[in-house]
């Protein structure tokens, strides 16, 4: 007997409802799954990855969400968790190495350290366009050539 596939709209509506009603639970689940996958690929120690409940509590305690790079207030549509010390440069998946930032700055930062990226931001804010052109090129480069390849 053939299996029937779940309708895509049913899955999307359940996810949308969970995201709306239990946002930090949803985000914590997403982060944990992503970090576990990345840790496995890097042959890392899965014990370093916090549980979903710990991540959820951490997110709740961080509210209001403040960008660790710019000190701007973030909203639930734009914030992302970022590794302060990138995994590719010796960072870990522990919460002490995680900071909240906007999607824009997370993509532009790539595998730079916090210090390197803050120095770059300081330098480009004096530019005529405030560095928006450079940040746009960094984001485009990370989506095309980095781990976030377009499908």
Secondary structure as UniProt FT lines:
FT   HELIX           8..21
FT   HELIX           23..41
FT   TURN            42..43
FT   HELIX           46..48
FT   HELIX           52..62
FT   TURN            68..70
FT   TURN            76..78
FT   STRAND          79..83
FT   HELIX           87..89
FT   HELIX           95..97
FT   STRAND          98..102
FT   HELIX           103..109
FT   TURN            110..111
FT   HELIX           114..124
FT   TURN            125..126
FT   TURN            128..131
FT   HELIX           132..144
//
